[in-house]
Amino acid sequence: MVGLRRQFKIMDDNGSGSLDMVEFKKAIRDFRVDIDPKDVENLFKAFDLNGSGDVDYDEFVRMVVGPMNQ
């Protein structure tokens, strides 16, 4: 998980502790994720589990790794 946290911090350009849409889109491009650009906003909404408009680290991990045991 340390590597995942490090990658998240790299994607978080402004150091806010969360990813906004601009940072998320940049990360998609930087990591060369094969997704149609028009689908990126829907993917962002899927990652933004609480609907805050930003993706925090916990939301990111849940979507990348999946649910974890307590």
VMD Tcl script that draws the C-alpha trace (Angstrom):
set ca {
  {0.00 0.00 0.00}
  {2.97 2.32 0.49}
  {3.49 2.41 -3.28}
  {-0.16 3.26 -3.82}
  {-0.01 6.14 -1.32}
  {3.11 7.44 -3.04}
  {1.41 7.33 -6.45}
  {-1.61 9.13 -5.02}
  {0.62 11.90 -3.64}
  {2.28 12.25 -7.04}
  {-1.13 12.63 -8.70}
  {-2.21 15.19 -6.08}
  {-0.48 18.13 -7.78}
  {-1.74 20.80 -5.39}
  {-1.10 18.79 -2.19}
  {-4.72 19.04 -1.03}
  {-4.94 15.38 -0.01}
  {-7.51 14.66 -2.69}
  {-7.79 14.59 -6.46}
  {-9.97 17.06 -8.28}
  {-11.19 16.46 -11.82}
  {-8.17 18.19 -13.40}
  {-5.69 16.08 -11.38}
  {-7.70 12.92 -12.08}
  {-7.72 13.56 -15.84}
  {-3.99 14.27 -15.78}
  {-3.37 11.01 -13.89}
  {-5.41 9.07 -16.45}
  {-3.23 10.54 -19.21}
  {0.05 10.12 -17.27}
  {-0.65 6.46 -16.52}
  {-1.84 5.89 -20.08}
  {-5.13 4.35 -19.01}
  {-6.94 3.18 -22.12}
  {-10.28 4.93 -21.70}
  {-12.28 7.12 -24.00}
  {-11.82 10.74 -22.86}
  {-15.59 11.21 -22.73}
  {-15.80 8.41 -20.13}
  {-13.25 9.93 -17.73}
  {-15.88 12.06 -15.96}
  {-18.03 8.99 -15.32}
  {-15.00 7.16 -13.96}
  {-14.24 10.11 -11.69}
  {-17.82 10.03 -10.38}
  {-17.43 6.31 -9.67}
  {-14.26 6.97 -7.65}
  {-15.90 9.89 -5.79}
  {-17.90 7.62 -3.48}
  {-19.22 10.38 -1.23}
  {-20.06 12.78 -4.07}
  {-17.85 15.57 -2.69}
  {-16.37 16.51 -6.07}
  {-12.93 15.23 -5.05}
  {-11.43 11.76 -4.70}
  {-9.65 11.30 -1.38}
  {-7.09 8.59 -0.69}
  {-9.59 6.22 0.98}
  {-11.97 6.43 -1.98}
  {-9.06 5.91 -4.35}
  {-7.89 2.80 -2.51}
  {-11.39 1.32 -2.33}
  {-11.79 1.64 -6.07}
  {-8.29 0.47 -7.01}
  {-7.88 -2.35 -4.48}
  {-11.48 -3.12 -3.62}
  {-13.12 -3.49 -0.22}
  {-10.84 -4.59 2.59}
  {-11.61 -6.50 5.76}
  {-11.81 -4.50 8.97}
}
mol new
graphics top color blue
foreach p $ca { graphics top sphere $p radius 0.5 }
foreach p [lrange $ca 0 end-1] q [lrange $ca 1 end] { graphics top cylinder $p $q radius 0.2 }
display resetview
